[in-house]
């Protein structure tokens, strides 16, 4: 099973992959409508929103959690340098 390089979501079904393409390394939620990977800012906003809706955190706390998670993911290594 693949895991999305941009959000960490397990990708088990074809519909989990960007554009239904099982060769992609990122999920449908981290893709733009054209199938390309969303930008860091787009992904951070989406993850922040998801955390707020699913876990009930306020925006400030949710963004901190999102950033902490994103630091561990391969897609965003260049955004954080060598911390």
Secondary structure, DSSP 8 states (H G I E B T S, - for coil): -EE-TTT--EE-SGGGBGGG-TT-SSBGGGB-TTS-B--HHHHHHHHHHHHHHHH---HHHHHHHHHHHHTTSGGGHHHH---
